[in-house]
Amino acid sequence: MKKLRVALSALLIVGAVCPVVCADTKAKDEAEIRALEQRFAAAFKAKDVNTIMAGYAPDESLFVFDVVPPRQYVGARAYRKDWEDFFASFPAPVETFEINDLSVMTNGNLGFSHSIQRAVFTDKDGKKTDITFRLTDVYRKVNGRWLIVHEHVSVPVDLATGKADLSSKP
């Protein structure tokens, strides 16, 4: 009987403490992902491909649907080349990069976020591009670090015209 009381008392203590500890862990995880996204934003503005790629899985497990062809990128090496080619196409400094409406959720060692992002940059011919896009990231916590393992970038399409809506107003 005494062992049963001790076991029940232990369960009650764990039951009372776990929600607080679990909530603290979840808040810490979400803050770490938000910090990863802010590092990404600063790296995008600086056109720093190494820092951009530091936030992604460093191997062939990375899977990305980008807004530009090809349809998908498999692996960090392929996605790194996409970034290098992208920045080479827009040699002027990035005028604007914003992450808006960032929503982050985590559960254990997995998490996801979605946001609306906007970038303004100028191509080799001096033509300015202003694009607003939707972004969803899936994260995995590996050795204590959150890394993007899947990314989906998209813009809405007007089905009547088949044209992308690059300004993406709500």
C-alpha positions in Angstrom: 0.0 0.0 0.0 2.8 2.4 0.8 4.5 1.7 -2.5 1.2 2.5 -4.3 0.9 5.8 -2.5 4.5 6.7 -3.4 3.9 5.8 -7.0 0.7 7.8 -7.1 2.4 10.8 -5.5 5.2 10.6 -8.0 2.7 10.5 -10.9 0.9 13.5 -9.4 4.2 15.5 -9.1 5.2 14.6 -12.7 1.7 15.5 -13.9 2.0 18.8 -12.2 5.5 19.6 -13.3 5.5 18.3 -16.9 3.1 20.9 -18.4 5.4 23.7 -17.1 8.6 22.0 -18.3 7.0 21.0 -21.6 5.7 24.5 -22.2 9.1 25.9 -21.5 10.8 23.5 -23.9 8.2 24.2 -26.6 8.6 28.0 -26.2 12.4 27.6 -26.4 12.2 25.5 -29.5 9.9 28.0 -31.2 12.3 30.8 -30.3 15.2 28.9 -31.7 13.3 28.4 -35.0 12.4 32.1 -35.1 16.1 32.9 -34.6 17.0 30.6 -37.5 14.5 32.5 -39.7 16.0 35.8 -38.7 19.5 34.6 -39.4 18.2 33.5 -42.8 16.7 36.9 -43.5 20.0 38.6 -42.6 22.0 36.2 -44.8 19.5 36.7 -47.7 20.1 40.5 -47.5 23.8 39.9 -47.4 23.6 37.2 -50.2 25.6 34.9 -47.9 25.0 31.4 -49.3 27.0 29.7 -46.6 25.0 31.2 -43.8 21.7 30.5 -45.7 22.7 26.9 -46.2 23.7 26.5 -42.5 20.0 26.5 -41.7 19.3 23.5 -43.9 20.0 19.7 -43.6 23.5 19.4 -45.0 22.9 16.2 -46.9 20.8 14.6 -49.5 17.8 14.4 -47.2 16.9 18.0 -47.9 13.9 18.4 -50.2 12.8 21.7 -51.7 9.9 22.9 -53.9 11.1 26.3 -55.0 9.2 28.9 -56.9 11.6 28.7 -59.8 12.3 25.7 -62.1 13.1 22.9 -61.8 10.1 21.5 -60.0 12.2 20.3 -57.0 15.6 20.3 -55.5 16.9 17.1 -53.8 19.8 17.5 -51.5 21.8 20.4 -50.1 24.3 20.5 -53.0 21.5 21.0 -55.5 19.8 23.7 -53.4 23.1 25.5 -52.7 23.6 25.8 -56.5 20.1 27.2 -56.8 21.0 30.0 -54.3 24.3 30.7 -56.1 22.6 30.9 -59.5 19.8 33.1 -58.0 22.2 35.6 -56.5 24.3 35.7 -59.7 21.2 36.7 -61.6 20.6 39.6 -59.3 24.1 41.2 -58.8 22.8 44.5 -57.1 22.3 44.6 -53.4 19.0 43.2 -52.1 16.8 46.2 -51.4 14.3 44.5 -49.2 13.7 41.1 -47.6 10.9 40.7 -45.1 9.4 37.8 -43.2 5.8 38.5 -42.2 3.1 36.5 -40.4 5.6 33.9 -39.2 3.8 31.1 -37.4 5.9 28.4 -35.8 4.8 25.1 -34.2 6.9 22.3 -32.7 6.3 18.9 -31.3 9.3 17.0 -30.0 12.1 17.0 -32.6 9.9 18.1 -35.4 8.5 21.6 -36.2 7.0 23.6 -39.0 6.5 27.2 -39.9 4.7 29.2 -42.5 5.1 32.8 -43.5 4.6 35.4 -46.2 7.9 36.7 -47.5 8.8 39.7 -49.7 12.0 40.4 -51.6 12.9 43.4 -53.8 16.1 43.0 -55.9 17.5 44.2 -59.3 18.6 41.9 -62.1 21.7 42.2 -64.4 19.8 44.5 -66.8 18.7 46.9 -64.1 15.1 45.6 -63.9 13.7 45.7 -60.4 11.8 42.6 -59.2 9.3 42.8 -56.2 8.0 39.4 -55.3 5.8 38.3 -52.4 5.7 34.5 -51.8 4.4 31.9 -49.4 6.8 29.7 -47.6 6.4 26.6 -45.5 9.4 25.0 -43.8 9.6 21.7 -42.0 12.3 21.4 -39.3 14.0 18.5 -37.5 16.1 19.0 -34.4 19.4 17.2 -35.0 22.1 17.2 -32.2 20.3 20.1 -30.5 20.0 22.2 -33.6 16.9 22.9 -35.7 17.5 22.4 -39.4 15.1 22.8 -42.4 14.6 19.4 -44.0 11.8 20.4 -46.3 10.8 23.7 -47.8 8.0 24.7 -50.1 8.0 28.2 -51.8 5.0 29.2 -53.9 3.0 32.1 -55.3 -0.7 32.1 -56.1 -1.7 31.5 -59.7 -4.6 33.2 -61.5 -6.3 30.1 -63.0 -8.1 32.1 -65.6 -4.9 33.6 -67.1 -2.3 31.0 -65.9 -0.2 33.9 -64.6 1.6 34.0 -61.2 0.5 36.6 -58.7 3.8 38.0 -57.7 2.4 40.7 -55.4 0.2 38.2 -53.5 -2.2 40.6 -51.8 -4.5 39.0 -49.2 
